[in-house]
Amino acid sequence: MQYLERITIDASICHGKPCIRGMRWPVEVILDMLGSGMLIDEILEDHPELEKEDIIASLNYAQ
């Protein structure tokens, strides 16, 4: 699977910041949660609209 296909950029969503699947979930917020020490499973539990592949895509996008 191409993880980066999950990252979308739309000027009408979050001021054009890279987001997860057109939702109002900027990649930077996912990265901030991981950087604060949250585990992938914790993020998914707190935010069921996200999928594990979304988090992996965010990490790949950051490379």
CHARMM internal coordinates of N, CA and C (Angstrom, degrees):
IC EDIT
DIST 1 N 1 CA 1.4484
DIST 1 CA 1 C 1.5219
ANGL 1 N 1 CA 1 C 109.23
DIST 1 C 2 N 1.2905
ANGL 1 CA 1 C 2 N 115.74
DIHE 1 N 1 CA 1 C 2 N 142.43
DIST 2 N 2 CA 1.4529
ANGL 1 C 2 N 2 CA 121.62
DIHE 1 CA 1 C 2 N 2 CA 175.45
DIST 2 CA 2 C 1.5198
ANGL 2 N 2 CA 2 C 108.52
DIHE 1 C 2 N 2 CA 2 C -87.71
DIST 2 C 3 N 1.3143
ANGL 2 CA 2 C 3 N 115.90
DIHE 2 N 2 CA 2 C 3 N 101.54
DIST 3 N 3 CA 1.4654
ANGL 2 C 3 N 3 CA 119.73
DIHE 2 CA 2 C 3 N 3 CA -176.79
DIST 3 CA 3 C 1.5183
ANGL 3 N 3 CA 3 C 112.56
DIHE 2 C 3 N 3 CA 3 C -62.33
DIST 3 C 4 N 1.3233
ANGL 3 CA 3 C 4 N 116.87
DIHE 3 N 3 CA 3 C 4 N -33.74
DIST 4 N 4 CA 1.4601
ANGL 3 C 4 N 4 CA 118.68
DIHE 3 CA 3 C 4 N 4 CA -176.37
DIST 4 CA 4 C 1.5237
ANGL 4 N 4 CA 4 C 112.56
DIHE 3 C 4 N 4 CA 4 C -68.92
DIST 4 C 5 N 1.3277
ANGL 4 CA 4 C 5 N 117.82
DIHE 4 N 4 CA 4 C 5 N -13.50
DIST 5 N 5 CA 1.4664
ANGL 4 C 5 N 5 CA 120.36
DIHE 4 CA 4 C 5 N 5 CA 174.47
DIST 5 CA 5 C 1.5286
ANGL 5 N 5 CA 5 C 110.79
DIHE 4 C 5 N 5 CA 5 C -66.56
DIST 5 C 6 N 1.3225
ANGL 5 CA 5 C 6 N 117.38
DIHE 5 N 5 CA 5 C 6 N -16.95
DIST 6 N 6 CA 1.4588
ANGL 5 C 6 N 6 CA 121.87
DIHE 5 CA 5 C 6 N 6 CA 179.11
DIST 6 CA 6 C 1.5198
ANGL 6 N 6 CA 6 C 112.11
DIHE 5 C 6 N 6 CA 6 C -80.99
DIST 6 C 7 N 1.3232
ANGL 6 CA 6 C 7 N 117.27
DIHE 6 N 6 CA 6 C 7 N -12.69
DIST 7 N 7 CA 1.4587
ANGL 6 C 7 N 7 CA 121.79
DIHE 6 CA 6 C 7 N 7 CA -179.42
DIST 7 CA 7 C 1.5275
ANGL 7 N 7 CA 7 C 108.54
DIHE 6 C 7 N 7 CA 7 C -95.55
DIST 7 C 8 N 1.3173
ANGL 7 CA 7 C 8 N 115.98
DIHE 7 N 7 CA 7 C 8 N 124.88
DIST 8 N 8 CA 1.4656
ANGL 7 C 8 N 8 CA 120.58
DIHE 7 CA 7 C 8 N 8 CA -179.74
DIST 8 CA 8 C 1.5258
ANGL 8 N 8 CA 8 C 109.74
DIHE 7 C 8 N 8 CA 8 C -122.15
DIST 8 C 9 N 1.3170
ANGL 8 CA 8 C 9 N 114.19
DIHE 8 N 8 CA 8 C 9 N 151.08
DIST 9 N 9 CA 1.4590
ANGL 8 C 9 N 9 CA 120.68
DIHE 8 CA 8 C 9 N 9 CA 175.88
DIST 9 CA 9 C 1.5168
ANGL 9 N 9 CA 9 C 107.30
DIHE 8 C 9 N 9 CA 9 C -127.69
DIST 9 C 10 N 1.3246
ANGL 9 CA 9 C 10 N 115.48
DIHE 9 N 9 CA 9 C 10 N 119.05
DIST 10 N 10 CA 1.4537
ANGL 9 C 10 N 10 CA 122.39
DIHE 9 CA 9 C 10 N 10 CA -177.68
DIST 10 CA 10 C 1.5318
ANGL 10 N 10 CA 10 C 107.08
DIHE 9 C 10 N 10 CA 10 C -139.32
DIST 10 C 11 N 1.3106
ANGL 10 CA 10 C 11 N 115.85
DIHE 10 N 10 CA 10 C 11 N 122.20
DIST 11 N 11 CA 1.4652
ANGL 10 C 11 N 11 CA 120.62
DIHE 10 CA 10 C 11 N 11 CA -177.01
DIST 11 CA 11 C 1.5351
ANGL 11 N 11 CA 11 C 112.68
DIHE 10 C 11 N 11 CA 11 C -57.60
DIST 11 C 12 N 1.3203
ANGL 11 CA 11 C 12 N 117.73
DIHE 11 N 11 CA 11 C 12 N -24.07
DIST 12 N 12 CA 1.4630
ANGL 11 C 12 N 12 CA 120.69
DIHE 11 CA 11 C 12 N 12 CA -178.38
DIST 12 CA 12 C 1.5330
ANGL 12 N 12 CA 12 C 113.11
DIHE 11 C 12 N 12 CA 12 C -88.89
DIST 12 C 13 N 1.3323
ANGL 12 CA 12 C 13 N 117.30
DIHE 12 N 12 CA 12 C 13 N -1.64
DIST 13 N 13 CA 1.4635
ANGL 12 C 13 N 13 CA 121.37
DIHE 12 CA 12 C 13 N 13 CA 179.76
DIST 13 CA 13 C 1.5261
ANGL 13 N 13 CA 13 C 108.57
DIHE 12 C 13 N 13 CA 13 C -121.91
DIST 13 C 14 N 1.3126
ANGL 13 CA 13 C 14 N 116.47
DIHE 13 N 13 CA 13 C 14 N 120.07
DIST 14 N 14 CA 1.4709
ANGL 13 C 14 N 14 CA 123.25
DIHE 13 CA 13 C 14 N 14 CA 177.75
DIST 14 CA 14 C 1.5242
ANGL 14 N 14 CA 14 C 112.54
DIHE 13 C 14 N 14 CA 14 C 51.82
DIST 14 C 15 N 1.3240
ANGL 14 CA 14 C 15 N 115.84
DIHE 14 N 14 CA 14 C 15 N 40.95
DIST 15 N 15 CA 1.4694
ANGL 14 C 15 N 15 CA 122.26
DIHE 14 CA 14 C 15 N 15 CA 175.97
DIST 15 CA 15 C 1.5200
ANGL 15 N 15 CA 15 C 113.06
DIHE 14 C 15 N 15 CA 15 C 57.57
DIST 15 C 16 N 1.3336
ANGL 15 CA 15 C 16 N 116.64
DIHE 15 N 15 CA 15 C 16 N 29.70
DIST 16 N 16 CA 1.4580
ANGL 15 C 16 N 16 CA 120.54
DIHE 15 CA 15 C 16 N 16 CA 176.62
DIST 16 CA 16 C 1.5138
ANGL 16 N 16 CA 16 C 115.13
DIHE 15 C 16 N 16 CA 16 C 82.32
DIST 16 C 17 N 1.3232
ANGL 16 CA 16 C 17 N 116.85
DIHE 16 N 16 CA 16 C 17 N 9.47
DIST 17 N 17 CA 1.4645
ANGL 16 C 17 N 17 CA 119.54
DIHE 16 CA 16 C 17 N 17 CA 177.04
DIST 17 CA 17 C 1.5286
ANGL 17 N 17 CA 17 C 109.22
DIHE 16 C 17 N 17 CA 17 C -71.98
DIST 17 C 18 N 1.3375
ANGL 17 CA 17 C 18 N 117.51
DIHE 17 N 17 CA 17 C 18 N 149.39
DIST 18 N 18 CA 1.4670
ANGL 17 C 18 N 18 CA 119.94
DIHE 17 CA 17 C 18 N 18 CA 175.87
DIST 18 CA 18 C 1.5233
ANGL 18 N 18 CA 18 C 110.01
DIHE 17 C 18 N 18 CA 18 C -60.01
DIST 18 C 19 N 1.3316
ANGL 18 CA 18 C 19 N 116.02
DIHE 18 N 18 CA 18 C 19 N 128.37
DIST 19 N 19 CA 1.4649
ANGL 18 C 19 N 19 CA 121.97
DIHE 18 CA 18 C 19 N 19 CA -177.02
DIST 19 CA 19 C 1.5220
ANGL 19 N 19 CA 19 C 111.08
DIHE 18 C 19 N 19 CA 19 C -128.59
DIST 19 C 20 N 1.3037
ANGL 19 CA 19 C 20 N 114.46
DIHE 19 N 19 CA 19 C 20 N 167.17
DIST 20 N 20 CA 1.4580
ANGL 19 C 20 N 20 CA 121.64
DIHE 19 CA 19 C 20 N 20 CA 177.33
DIST 20 CA 20 C 1.5198
ANGL 20 N 20 CA 20 C 110.27
DIHE 19 C 20 N 20 CA 20 C -84.85
DIST 20 C 21 N 1.3125
ANGL 20 CA 20 C 21 N 117.08
DIHE 20 N 20 CA 20 C 21 N 119.35
DIST 21 N 21 CA 1.4678
ANGL 20 C 21 N 21 CA 126.01
DIHE 20 CA 20 C 21 N 21 CA 172.32
DIST 21 CA 21 C 1.5318
ANGL 21 N 21 CA 21 C 114.39
DIHE 20 C 21 N 21 CA 21 C 43.22
DIST 21 C 22 N 1.3145
ANGL 21 CA 21 C 22 N 116.88
DIHE 21 N 21 CA 21 C 22 N 39.55
DIST 22 N 22 CA 1.4605
ANGL 21 C 22 N 22 CA 119.76
DIHE 21 CA 21 C 22 N 22 CA 177.15
DIST 22 CA 22 C 1.5160
ANGL 22 N 22 CA 22 C 114.40
DIHE 21 C 22 N 22 CA 22 C 75.42
DIST 22 C 23 N 1.3261
ANGL 22 CA 22 C 23 N 117.21
DIHE 22 N 22 CA 22 C 23 N 2.46
DIST 23 N 23 CA 1.4604
ANGL 22 C 23 N 23 CA 120.48
DIHE 22 CA 22 C 23 N 23 CA 177.34
DIST 23 CA 23 C 1.5233
ANGL 23 N 23 CA 23 C 108.46
DIHE 22 C 23 N 23 CA 23 C -85.52
DIST 23 C 24 N 1.2716
ANGL 23 CA 23 C 24 N 116.54
DIHE 23 N 23 CA 23 C 24 N 172.43
DIST 24 N 24 CA 1.4688
ANGL 23 C 24 N 24 CA 121.29
DIHE 23 CA 23 C 24 N 24 CA 178.67
DIST 24 CA 24 C 1.5308
ANGL 24 N 24 CA 24 C 110.45
DIHE 23 C 24 N 24 CA 24 C -88.01
DIST 24 C 25 N 1.3043
ANGL 24 CA 24 C 25 N 115.17
DIHE 24 N 24 CA 24 C 25 N 50.82
DIST 25 N 25 CA 1.4487
ANGL 24 C 25 N 25 CA 123.65
DIHE 24 CA 24 C 25 N 25 CA 176.72
DIST 25 CA 25 C 1.5188
ANGL 25 N 25 CA 25 C 108.71
DIHE 24 C 25 N 25 CA 25 C -119.39
DIST 25 C 26 N 1.3345
ANGL 25 CA 25 C 26 N 118.08
DIHE 25 N 25 CA 25 C 26 N 89.59
DIST 26 N 26 CA 1.4633
ANGL 25 C 26 N 26 CA 119.39
DIHE 25 CA 25 C 26 N 26 CA 177.91
DIST 26 CA 26 C 1.5280
ANGL 26 N 26 CA 26 C 111.80
DIHE 25 C 26 N 26 CA 26 C -63.10
DIST 26 C 27 N 1.3128
ANGL 26 CA 26 C 27 N 115.04
DIHE 26 N 26 CA 26 C 27 N 143.73
DIST 27 N 27 CA 1.4623
ANGL 26 C 27 N 27 CA 121.01
DIHE 26 CA 26 C 27 N 27 CA 177.99
DIST 27 CA 27 C 1.5270
ANGL 27 N 27 CA 27 C 109.82
DIHE 26 C 27 N 27 CA 27 C -55.06
DIST 27 C 28 N 1.3214
ANGL 27 CA 27 C 28 N 117.30
DIHE 27 N 27 CA 27 C 28 N -39.65
DIST 28 N 28 CA 1.4632
ANGL 27 C 28 N 28 CA 120.34
DIHE 27 CA 27 C 28 N 28 CA -177.54
DIST 28 CA 28 C 1.5241
ANGL 28 N 28 CA 28 C 112.08
DIHE 27 C 28 N 28 CA 28 C -60.70
DIST 28 C 29 N 1.3195
ANGL 28 CA 28 C 29 N 118.22
DIHE 28 N 28 CA 28 C 29 N -31.27
DIST 29 N 29 CA 1.4717
ANGL 28 C 29 N 29 CA 120.90
DIHE 28 CA 28 C 29 N 29 CA 178.81
DIST 29 CA 29 C 1.5295
ANGL 29 N 29 CA 29 C 109.67
DIHE 28 C 29 N 29 CA 29 C -69.97
DIST 29 C 30 N 1.3233
ANGL 29 CA 29 C 30 N 116.84
DIHE 29 N 29 CA 29 C 30 N -41.41
DIST 30 N 30 CA 1.4687
ANGL 29 C 30 N 30 CA 120.87
DIHE 29 CA 29 C 30 N 30 CA 177.10
DIST 30 CA 30 C 1.5316
ANGL 30 N 30 CA 30 C 109.21
DIHE 29 C 30 N 30 CA 30 C -60.44
DIST 30 C 31 N 1.3205
ANGL 30 CA 30 C 31 N 115.82
DIHE 30 N 30 CA 30 C 31 N -46.50
DIST 31 N 31 CA 1.4624
ANGL 30 C 31 N 31 CA 120.39
DIHE 30 CA 30 C 31 N 31 CA -179.39
DIST 31 CA 31 C 1.5286
ANGL 31 N 31 CA 31 C 111.26
DIHE 30 C 31 N 31 CA 31 C -64.15
DIST 31 C 32 N 1.3244
ANGL 31 CA 31 C 32 N 117.21
DIHE 31 N 31 CA 31 C 32 N -37.57
DIST 32 N 32 CA 1.4678
ANGL 31 C 32 N 32 CA 120.82
DIHE 31 CA 31 C 32 N 32 CA 177.07
DIST 32 CA 32 C 1.5292
ANGL 32 N 32 CA 32 C 111.27
DIHE 31 C 32 N 32 CA 32 C -62.77
DIST 32 C 33 N 1.3348
ANGL 32 CA 32 C 33 N 116.28
DIHE 32 N 32 CA 32 C 33 N -41.29
DIST 33 N 33 CA 1.4670
ANGL 32 C 33 N 33 CA 119.44
DIHE 32 CA 32 C 33 N 33 CA 179.10
DIST 33 CA 33 C 1.5239
ANGL 33 N 33 CA 33 C 110.26
DIHE 32 C 33 N 33 CA 33 C -63.21
DIST 33 C 34 N 1.3315
ANGL 33 CA 33 C 34 N 116.60
DIHE 33 N 33 CA 33 C 34 N -44.29
DIST 34 N 34 CA 1.4612
ANGL 33 C 34 N 34 CA 120.16
DIHE 33 CA 33 C 34 N 34 CA 178.32
DIST 34 CA 34 C 1.5296
ANGL 34 N 34 CA 34 C 110.24
DIHE 33 C 34 N 34 CA 34 C -64.52
DIST 34 C 35 N 1.3185
ANGL 34 CA 34 C 35 N 116.72
DIHE 34 N 34 CA 34 C 35 N -41.67
DIST 35 N 35 CA 1.4563
ANGL 34 C 35 N 35 CA 121.40
DIHE 34 CA 34 C 35 N 35 CA -179.74
DIST 35 CA 35 C 1.5203
ANGL 35 N 35 CA 35 C 113.20
DIHE 34 C 35 N 35 CA 35 C -64.91
DIST 35 C 36 N 1.3261
ANGL 35 CA 35 C 36 N 116.01
DIHE 35 N 35 CA 35 C 36 N -26.61
DIST 36 N 36 CA 1.4657
ANGL 35 C 36 N 36 CA 119.57
DIHE 35 CA 35 C 36 N 36 CA 179.01
DIST 36 CA 36 C 1.5245
ANGL 36 N 36 CA 36 C 111.86
DIHE 35 C 36 N 36 CA 36 C -80.74
DIST 36 C 37 N 1.3267
ANGL 36 CA 36 C 37 N 115.86
DIHE 36 N 36 CA 36 C 37 N -3.31
DIST 37 N 37 CA 1.4614
ANGL 36 C 37 N 37 CA 119.67
DIHE 36 CA 36 C 37 N 37 CA 176.99
DIST 37 CA 37 C 1.5150
ANGL 37 N 37 CA 37 C 115.15
DIHE 36 C 37 N 37 CA 37 C 105.73
DIST 37 C 38 N 1.3203
ANGL 37 CA 37 C 38 N 117.65
DIHE 37 N 37 CA 37 C 38 N -0.87
DIST 38 N 38 CA 1.4655
ANGL 37 C 38 N 38 CA 119.28
DIHE 37 CA 37 C 38 N 38 CA 178.62
DIST 38 CA 38 C 1.5270
ANGL 38 N 38 CA 38 C 109.98
DIHE 37 C 38 N 38 CA 38 C -67.88
DIST 38 C 39 N 1.2988
ANGL 38 CA 38 C 39 N 115.45
DIHE 38 N 38 CA 38 C 39 N 140.13
DIST 39 N 39 CA 1.4596
ANGL 38 C 39 N 39 CA 121.07
DIHE 38 CA 38 C 39 N 39 CA 175.22
DIST 39 CA 39 C 1.5220
ANGL 39 N 39 CA 39 C 109.51
DIHE 38 C 39 N 39 CA 39 C -84.77
DIST 39 C 40 N 1.3231
ANGL 39 CA 39 C 40 N 115.72
DIHE 39 N 39 CA 39 C 40 N 157.07
DIST 40 N 40 CA 1.4644
ANGL 39 C 40 N 40 CA 119.94
DIHE 39 CA 39 C 40 N 40 CA 179.80
DIST 40 CA 40 C 1.5211
ANGL 40 N 40 CA 40 C 110.36
DIHE 39 C 40 N 40 CA 40 C -55.06
DIST 40 C 41 N 1.3242
ANGL 40 CA 40 C 41 N 116.93
DIHE 40 N 40 CA 40 C 41 N -45.05
DIST 41 N 41 CA 1.4717
ANGL 40 C 41 N 41 CA 119.88
DIHE 40 CA 40 C 41 N 41 CA -179.11
DIST 41 CA 41 C 1.5283
ANGL 41 N 41 CA 41 C 112.14
DIHE 40 C 41 N 41 CA 41 C -62.83
DIST 41 C 42 N 1.3081
ANGL 41 CA 41 C 42 N 117.41
DIHE 41 N 41 CA 41 C 42 N -34.29
DIST 42 N 42 CA 1.4659
ANGL 41 C 42 N 42 CA 120.73
DIHE 41 CA 41 C 42 N 42 CA 177.70
DIST 42 CA 42 C 1.5282
ANGL 42 N 42 CA 42 C 110.93
DIHE 41 C 42 N 42 CA 42 C -67.55
DIST 42 C 43 N 1.3116
ANGL 42 CA 42 C 43 N 116.05
DIHE 42 N 42 CA 42 C 43 N -42.07
DIST 43 N 43 CA 1.4734
ANGL 42 C 43 N 43 CA 120.17
DIHE 42 CA 42 C 43 N 43 CA 178.17
DIST 43 CA 43 C 1.5227
ANGL 43 N 43 CA 43 C 109.78
DIHE 42 C 43 N 43 CA 43 C -62.27
DIST 43 C 44 N 1.3155
ANGL 43 CA 43 C 44 N 116.60
DIHE 43 N 43 CA 43 C 44 N -44.83
DIST 44 N 44 CA 1.4667
ANGL 43 C 44 N 44 CA 120.70
DIHE 43 CA 43 C 44 N 44 CA -178.86
DIST 44 CA 44 C 1.5280
ANGL 44 N 44 CA 44 C 111.58
DIHE 43 C 44 N 44 CA 44 C -65.92
DIST 44 C 45 N 1.3135
ANGL 44 CA 44 C 45 N 116.40
DIHE 44 N 44 CA 44 C 45 N -35.62
DIST 45 N 45 CA 1.4616
ANGL 44 C 45 N 45 CA 119.78
DIHE 44 CA 44 C 45 N 45 CA 178.33
DIST 45 CA 45 C 1.5282
ANGL 45 N 45 CA 45 C 111.25
DIHE 44 C 45 N 45 CA 45 C -67.77
DIST 45 C 46 N 1.3340
ANGL 45 CA 45 C 46 N 115.73
DIHE 45 N 45 CA 45 C 46 N -41.20
DIST 46 N 46 CA 1.4677
ANGL 45 C 46 N 46 CA 120.60
DIHE 45 CA 45 C 46 N 46 CA -179.47
DIST 46 CA 46 C 1.5219
ANGL 46 N 46 CA 46 C 112.66
DIHE 45 C 46 N 46 CA 46 C -74.93
DIST 46 C 47 N 1.3242
ANGL 46 CA 46 C 47 N 117.07
DIHE 46 N 46 CA 46 C 47 N -26.19
DIST 47 N 47 CA 1.4682
ANGL 46 C 47 N 47 CA 122.07
DIHE 46 CA 46 C 47 N 47 CA -174.19
DIST 47 CA 47 C 1.5317
ANGL 47 N 47 CA 47 C 109.63
DIHE 46 C 47 N 47 CA 47 C -134.53
DIST 47 C 48 N 1.3305
ANGL 47 CA 47 C 48 N 117.44
DIHE 47 N 47 CA 47 C 48 N 78.31
DIST 48 N 48 CA 1.4710
ANGL 47 C 48 N 48 CA 121.16
DIHE 47 CA 47 C 48 N 48 CA -173.55
DIST 48 CA 48 C 1.5339
ANGL 48 N 48 CA 48 C 114.27
DIHE 47 C 48 N 48 CA 48 C -64.48
DIST 48 C 49 N 1.3351
ANGL 48 CA 48 C 49 N 118.28
DIHE 48 N 48 CA 48 C 49 N -13.29
DIST 49 N 49 CA 1.4561
ANGL 48 C 49 N 49 CA 119.79
DIHE 48 CA 48 C 49 N 49 CA 177.39
DIST 49 CA 49 C 1.5268
ANGL 49 N 49 CA 49 C 111.60
DIHE 48 C 49 N 49 CA 49 C -74.28
DIST 49 C 50 N 1.3281
ANGL 49 CA 49 C 50 N 116.64
DIHE 49 N 49 CA 49 C 50 N -15.17
DIST 50 N 50 CA 1.4610
ANGL 49 C 50 N 50 CA 121.16
DIHE 49 CA 49 C 50 N 50 CA 176.97
DIST 50 CA 50 C 1.5217
ANGL 50 N 50 CA 50 C 110.02
DIHE 49 C 50 N 50 CA 50 C -89.71
DIST 50 C 51 N 1.3193
ANGL 50 CA 50 C 51 N 115.12
DIHE 50 N 50 CA 50 C 51 N 156.58
DIST 51 N 51 CA 1.4626
ANGL 50 C 51 N 51 CA 122.01
DIHE 50 CA 50 C 51 N 51 CA 177.56
DIST 51 CA 51 C 1.5136
ANGL 51 N 51 CA 51 C 108.45
DIHE 50 C 51 N 51 CA 51 C -123.24
DIST 51 C 52 N 1.3286
ANGL 51 CA 51 C 52 N 116.23
DIHE 51 N 51 CA 51 C 52 N 156.20
DIST 52 N 52 CA 1.4582
ANGL 51 C 52 N 52 CA 120.91
DIHE 51 CA 51 C 52 N 52 CA -179.58
DIST 52 CA 52 C 1.5271
ANGL 52 N 52 CA 52 C 110.93
DIHE 51 C 52 N 52 CA 52 C -53.68
DIST 52 C 53 N 1.3180
ANGL 52 CA 52 C 53 N 117.24
DIHE 52 N 52 CA 52 C 53 N -39.39
DIST 53 N 53 CA 1.4580
ANGL 52 C 53 N 53 CA 121.85
DIHE 52 CA 52 C 53 N 53 CA -179.92
DIST 53 CA 53 C 1.5245
ANGL 53 N 53 CA 53 C 111.89
DIHE 52 C 53 N 53 CA 53 C -62.83
DIST 53 C 54 N 1.3335
ANGL 53 CA 53 C 54 N 117.53
DIHE 53 N 53 CA 53 C 54 N -29.58
DIST 54 N 54 CA 1.4620
ANGL 53 C 54 N 54 CA 121.29
DIHE 53 CA 53 C 54 N 54 CA 177.07
DIST 54 CA 54 C 1.5254
ANGL 54 N 54 CA 54 C 110.68
DIHE 53 C 54 N 54 CA 54 C -64.97
DIST 54 C 55 N 1.3168
ANGL 54 CA 54 C 55 N 115.80
DIHE 54 N 54 CA 54 C 55 N -40.88
DIST 55 N 55 CA 1.4604
ANGL 54 C 55 N 55 CA 120.31
DIHE 54 CA 54 C 55 N 55 CA -179.50
DIST 55 CA 55 C 1.5275
ANGL 55 N 55 CA 55 C 110.25
DIHE 54 C 55 N 55 CA 55 C -69.76
DIST 55 C 56 N 1.3154
ANGL 55 CA 55 C 56 N 116.35
DIHE 55 N 55 CA 55 C 56 N -42.10
DIST 56 N 56 CA 1.4669
ANGL 55 C 56 N 56 CA 120.23
DIHE 55 CA 55 C 56 N 56 CA 177.10
DIST 56 CA 56 C 1.5269
ANGL 56 N 56 CA 56 C 110.08
DIHE 55 C 56 N 56 CA 56 C -62.63
DIST 56 C 57 N 1.3198
ANGL 56 CA 56 C 57 N 116.93
DIHE 56 N 56 CA 56 C 57 N -40.45
DIST 57 N 57 CA 1.4666
ANGL 56 C 57 N 57 CA 120.76
DIHE 56 CA 56 C 57 N 57 CA 177.97
DIST 57 CA 57 C 1.5296
ANGL 57 N 57 CA 57 C 110.58
DIHE 56 C 57 N 57 CA 57 C -61.98
DIST 57 C 58 N 1.3126
ANGL 57 CA 57 C 58 N 117.26
DIHE 57 N 57 CA 57 C 58 N -39.36
DIST 58 N 58 CA 1.4624
ANGL 57 C 58 N 58 CA 121.37
DIHE 57 CA 57 C 58 N 58 CA 178.43
DIST 58 CA 58 C 1.5310
ANGL 58 N 58 CA 58 C 110.68
DIHE 57 C 58 N 58 CA 58 C -62.69
DIST 58 C 59 N 1.3157
ANGL 58 CA 58 C 59 N 116.00
DIHE 58 N 58 CA 58 C 59 N -43.22
DIST 59 N 59 CA 1.4622
ANGL 58 C 59 N 59 CA 119.93
DIHE 58 CA 58 C 59 N 59 CA 178.04
DIST 59 CA 59 C 1.5330
ANGL 59 N 59 CA 59 C 111.27
DIHE 58 C 59 N 59 CA 59 C -64.39
DIST 59 C 60 N 1.3131
ANGL 59 CA 59 C 60 N 116.43
DIHE 59 N 59 CA 59 C 60 N -42.42
DIST 60 N 60 CA 1.4636
ANGL 59 C 60 N 60 CA 119.89
DIHE 59 CA 59 C 60 N 60 CA 177.93
DIST 60 CA 60 C 1.5191
ANGL 60 N 60 CA 60 C 111.71
DIHE 59 C 60 N 60 CA 60 C -65.04
DIST 60 C 61 N 1.3074
ANGL 60 CA 60 C 61 N 116.86
DIHE 60 N 60 CA 60 C 61 N -37.60
DIST 61 N 61 CA 1.4627
ANGL 60 C 61 N 61 CA 121.27
DIHE 60 CA 60 C 61 N 61 CA 179.21
DIST 61 CA 61 C 1.5245
ANGL 61 N 61 CA 61 C 110.47
DIHE 60 C 61 N 61 CA 61 C -63.95
DIST 61 C 62 N 1.3186
ANGL 61 CA 61 C 62 N 116.63
DIHE 61 N 61 CA 61 C 62 N -35.05
DIST 62 N 62 CA 1.4614
ANGL 61 C 62 N 62 CA 121.66
DIHE 61 CA 61 C 62 N 62 CA -176.94
DIST 62 CA 62 C 1.5283
ANGL 62 N 62 CA 62 C 113.04
DIHE 61 C 62 N 62 CA 62 C -72.80
DIST 62 C 63 N 1.3128
ANGL 62 CA 62 C 63 N 117.35
DIHE 62 N 62 CA 62 C 63 N -15.70
DIST 63 N 63 CA 1.4743
ANGL 62 C 63 N 63 CA 120.25
DIHE 62 CA 62 C 63 N 63 CA -176.93
DIST 63 CA 63 C 1.4876
ANGL 63 N 63 CA 63 C 111.67
DIHE 62 C 63 N 63 CA 63 C -67.80
END
COOR INIT
IC SEED 1 N 1 CA 1 C
IC BUILD
